[in-house]
Amino acid sequence: MTSTDVPTTTSAMTKAVLDEADLPTHWYNLAADLPAPMPPHLHPGTGEPLAAGDMAPLFPAALIEQEMTGERFVPIPEPVREVYRLWRPSPLYRAHRLERALGTPARIYYKYEGVSPVGSHKPNTAVAQAYYNAAEGVRRLTTETGAGQWGSALSFASALFGLECEVWQVRASYDSKPYRRMLMETFGGVVHASPSELTEAGRGFLERFPGTTGSLGMAVSEAVESAAPDPEARYALGSVLNHVLLHQTVIGEEALRQLEVFGETAADVVYGCAGGGSNLAGLSFPFLREKLAGRTGTRVVAVEPAACPSLTQGRYEYDHGDVAGLTPLMKMHTLGRDFVPEAIHAGGLRYHGMAPMVSHVVDLGLITAQAVEQREAFDAGLLFARTEGLVPAPESCHAVAGAIAEARRRADTGETGVLVVGLSGNGQLDLPAYAEHLTGVRTPATGDQPF
Ligand SMILES: *Cc1c(COP(=O)(O)O)cnc(C)c1O
């Protein structure tokens, strides 16, 4: 290696870190600015539009109100902002080394949510949901989790607000990915493998699908069934619903201000990975507000796994959020609630449906979608790790892959511009998945799930 091979240093700015005082005071509700209203959620029994009272057994009043509100800006309660300050505002980085490796004239930025206590964006809503439940006297929260990111976020948030947290974890992950289960238990969460014998739905699944290793849709049914009849319990969902997307908009509000700190006036393209749609919405909806107001021409791209392609291959129709059909009917891009995706590593992207608000916005043409194969996603993650020094979560690798493809295209055409990537989490607990990608050998830690 000659001295000219050594990457040159740059004096250009690398990260924009806002002060705690700059933490957003409000969440942003895109519903207030949509050119066409969203189709309502429907009651699973009657098929009529859902009334606030229908959701009362599952959610506290404040969250039901947020689910249906048309208010543009919703104040973030001070106790929630206090917890956010543990890691927010999160940094926005300029990916100088990745740009050089790609030889692209585009400027790539990434908003890094991996700095949270559990390493992903999910505490942004977990903290808000735990706060509102505690404020209304709820004592126990139930939920489902796949790989454990959401379960660990809710366990963390529940601990801070004095709630019990009971988590149904998809059996496949419960057995093969023990570290997040340990993290949930460290925060005081109680974890059951799903399907379990503890609920009627779980016993039914075990009978119908003997030996099943579960799915998120099954685990939702169990968590909902456990909370609904208990007056002291409520259910919490980590993605998909309007109020979850709302809470995640702190990501995009911060990113807009951080781009200004870098001296950028607008983003050309925003990339987010899409499982249930919450981190994509959280980053992109404030950018869409600016676009709808005519101030920018930002494009938003949802990147999903080819193995679970709800936006690019699913149908836009009413479907349930769970397998048993206990949840409201929501109009969304769906592969069907019985769809069981193969065991790809991006566990957070293995959901049959897509957030109704993201689906609606895709239908309106404000977000476009693309699907990426697992191999391409991990190759992107490796290049990112080897240039930027952060190991992206397997989910986040999809967003990185989308941006890398565009940056390469711009390397050919000479087009400059600003690409913003949502780095929804870090991959520190997903290293066995990286190892498997590198060696092509399945390890006990990644499992070999039969679905
Ligand atoms: C859960 C998760 C996702 C997928 O969920 P969305 O609601 O689509 O954001 C993406 N990235 C990470 C790191 C996750 O934990």
Ligand as a Chemical Component Dictionary entry (heavy atoms), coordinates in Angstrom:
data_LIG
# 
_chem_comp.id                   LIG 
_chem_comp.type                 NON-POLYMER 
_chem_comp.pdbx_formal_charge   0 
_chem_comp.three_letter_code    LIG 
# 
loop_
_chem_comp_atom.comp_id 
_chem_comp_atom.atom_id 
_chem_comp_atom.alt_atom_id 
_chem_comp_atom.type_symbol 
_chem_comp_atom.charge 
_chem_comp_atom.model_Cartn_x 
_chem_comp_atom.model_Cartn_y 
_chem_comp_atom.model_Cartn_z 
_chem_comp_atom.pdbx_ordinal 
LIG C1 C1 C 0 -38.765 -3.261 14.444 1  
LIG C2 C2 C 0 -37.701 -2.713 13.612 2  
LIG C3 C3 C 0 -37.921 -2.331 12.278 3  
LIG C4 C4 C 0 -39.223 -2.543 11.566 4  
LIG O1 O1 O 0 -40.321 -1.894 12.096 5  
LIG P1 P1 P 0 -40.960 -0.603 11.427 6  
LIG O2 O2 O 0 -42.222 -0.395 12.168 7  
LIG O3 O3 O 0 -41.157 -0.894 9.978  8  
LIG O4 O4 O 0 -39.992 0.497  11.651 9  
LIG C5 C5 C 0 -36.879 -1.764 11.577 10 
LIG N1 N1 N 0 -35.672 -1.605 12.130 11 
LIG C6 C6 C 0 -35.417 -1.963 13.411 12 
LIG C7 C7 C 0 -34.039 -1.757 13.949 13 
LIG C8 C8 C 0 -36.419 -2.523 14.185 14 
LIG O5 O5 O 0 -36.160 -2.863 15.450 15 
# 
loop_
_chem_comp_bond.comp_id 
_chem_comp_bond.atom_id_1 
_chem_comp_bond.atom_id_2 
_chem_comp_bond.value_order 
_chem_comp_bond.pdbx_ordinal 
LIG C1 C2 SING 1  
LIG C2 C3 SING 2  
LIG C2 C8 DOUB 3  
LIG C3 C4 SING 4  
LIG C3 C5 DOUB 5  
LIG C4 O1 SING 6  
LIG O1 P1 SING 7  
LIG P1 O2 DOUB 8  
LIG P1 O3 SING 9  
LIG P1 O4 SING 10 
LIG C5 N1 SING 11 
LIG N1 C6 DOUB 12 
LIG C6 C7 SING 13 
LIG C6 C8 SING 14 
LIG C8 O5 SING 15 
# 
